[in-house]
Amino acid sequence: MRSRRGAGSLVPWALALPPVAVLGLFFLYPLGLVVRESLGGDGGTTTAAYGQVFAQDAFRDALGNTVLIAVGATAGALVLGFVLALVIAFVPFPGGRAVGRFVDVFLSFPSFLITLALLFVYGRAGMANGLWTDVTGDASGPFDFLHTRWGVLLAEVTYFTPFVMRPLLAAFSQLETAQLEVAASLGAKAPRIVRRVILPEALPALAAGGSLVLVMCLNEFGIVLFTGAKDVTTLPVLIYSRAILDGDWTAACVVAVVNIALSGGLYALYRTVLTRGGLRRARA
């Protein structure tokens, strides 16, 4: 009996070894190399590189741009995604199902493709400026913001809004329509129904979509690169600049560790808030 129990307890460990080995080989080991390089590599453990990088204005500017753009893009995607999901889910209009399906397709698009589309519309030689010059006869149009922080923010909101809409649409599909009908029969207007009935049910989906967008915005590289915003340096762009352009791999690894710690900290905070919210609901 003991031998059978011992063999049975070894089975889960044996099944867990292959995925743990793959995870360690392809993720944990490279991550360990990055951390080791940031601490001096084979020359000994030292945090001198961290002090040097933290003292640079370029790093502080990149950190500020990363946080501001990520928070702004997440807030914009949450507001826009909630409104669009409300319209698709609760406002009947021709082609509503097709629009909902397009959201799933949109998630597969690369970020630089959306940025290129915005350049065709709002770029210096884009459609909006071309229409303006045709109408007014001016030599150039007024739209020249895609190369600034506002352009990066617009591109990220445009690209990441469907990542908020997808969990919201799934949550709205499970919402009991009887609740909406009862609220409407009692005289509640649409804003009150949204605030008192729909929004509480959508909060977990908003938290899931918002946390995903926030982490993705913190690590976004393609949008900043393809907008050509030379004065907008984020942490991923700074990593690329230090490693590829300057050849300073130690500084690049320091910035990478900071970026990883920032993303991991935000994810841990999201999990903590979500867990506490679930416990409060369970107690209620």
Secondary structure as UniProt FT lines:
FT   HELIX           2..23
FT   HELIX           24..28
FT   HELIX           29..38
FT   TURN            39..40
FT   HELIX           41..43
FT   HELIX           48..54
FT   HELIX           57..90
FT   TURN            94..95
FT   HELIX           96..106
FT   TURN            107..108
FT   HELIX           111..122
FT   TURN            124..125
FT   HELIX           127..136
FT   TURN            146..147
FT   HELIX           149..173
FT   HELIX           177..185
FT   TURN            186..187
FT   HELIX           190..193
FT   HELIX           194..198
FT   HELIX           199..218
FT   HELIX           222..227
FT   TURN            230..231
FT   HELIX           235..240
FT   HELIX           241..245
FT   HELIX           249..283
//
